[in-house]
């Protein structure tokens, strides 16, 4: 709930799967102070924390969660 995490992976449209080994980038933003009370979303996304060593554990955990979520989605055929 405190972070927004994104991985930009190469997409294989034929198999409808990401190539997690080919990332264009990762983004991690801290939203721990976002109360959701009308604050501008961009107020919390000015510094990408993904490559900072002190955030390596959270990046690893969120990456695993993201991969599991994507893997659990149905594949409906080529795009």
VMD Tcl script that draws the C-alpha trace (Angstrom):
set ca {
  {0.00 0.00 0.00}
  {2.93 2.31 0.50}
  {4.50 1.98 -2.93}
  {3.67 1.96 -6.62}
  {5.89 -0.45 -8.52}
  {6.17 -1.01 -12.28}
  {8.39 -3.16 -14.50}
  {8.60 -2.34 -18.19}
  {9.21 -5.75 -19.76}
  {9.43 -6.68 -23.43}
  {6.05 -8.13 -24.41}
  {5.58 -11.26 -26.51}
  {2.18 -10.79 -28.14}
  {2.07 -14.31 -29.58}
  {2.31 -15.97 -26.18}
  {0.89 -13.01 -24.27}
  {3.70 -13.12 -21.78}
  {6.31 -10.62 -20.66}
  {10.01 -11.36 -21.04}
  {11.06 -10.54 -17.50}
  {14.71 -10.88 -18.56}
  {14.39 -7.90 -20.92}
  {13.38 -4.90 -18.84}
  {13.42 -1.39 -20.23}
  {13.15 -0.16 -16.67}
  {11.66 -0.36 -13.20}
  {9.84 2.28 -11.20}
  {9.26 2.43 -7.46}
  {7.53 5.40 -5.85}
  {6.78 5.95 -2.17}
  {3.14 6.82 -1.51}
  {3.28 6.34 2.27}
  {2.26 9.98 2.85}
  {-0.55 9.91 0.30}
  {-3.78 10.24 2.27}
  {-5.93 10.03 -0.84}
  {-7.61 13.29 0.07}
  {-7.25 15.00 -3.28}
  {-3.48 15.30 -3.26}
  {-1.90 15.43 -6.68}
  {-0.68 11.95 -7.65}
  {2.48 13.48 -9.08}
  {3.46 14.81 -5.65}
  {4.65 11.29 -4.82}
  {6.33 10.32 -8.08}
  {9.24 12.67 -8.55}
  {12.02 10.32 -7.45}
  {12.32 6.78 -8.77}
  {13.54 4.67 -5.84}
  {13.87 1.37 -7.74}
  {17.65 1.46 -8.17}
  {18.49 2.61 -4.65}
  {20.22 -0.09 -2.60}
  {18.13 0.62 0.50}
  {14.99 -0.33 -1.43}
  {16.34 -3.60 -2.91}
  {14.27 -5.80 -0.59}
  {10.97 -4.08 -1.39}
  {11.79 -4.10 -5.13}
  {12.46 -7.85 -4.96}
  {9.24 -8.52 -3.04}
  {7.07 -6.38 -5.32}
  {8.71 -7.88 -8.41}
  {7.80 -11.38 -7.23}
  {4.23 -10.28 -6.54}
  {3.95 -8.66 -9.97}
  {5.28 -11.73 -11.78}
  {2.88 -14.01 -9.87}
  {-0.08 -11.75 -10.65}
  {0.74 -11.63 -14.36}
  {1.28 -15.41 -14.46}
  {-2.14 -15.97 -12.86}
  {-3.98 -14.08 -15.60}
  {-5.75 -16.02 -18.37}
  {-4.16 -15.97 -21.78}
  {-6.81 -15.48 -24.42}
  {-4.75 -15.90 -27.57}
  {-2.48 -13.74 -29.72}
  {-2.91 -10.00 -29.66}
}
mol new
graphics top color blue
foreach p $ca { graphics top sphere $p radius 0.5 }
foreach p [lrange $ca 0 end-1] q [lrange $ca 1 end] { graphics top cylinder $p $q radius 0.2 }
display resetview
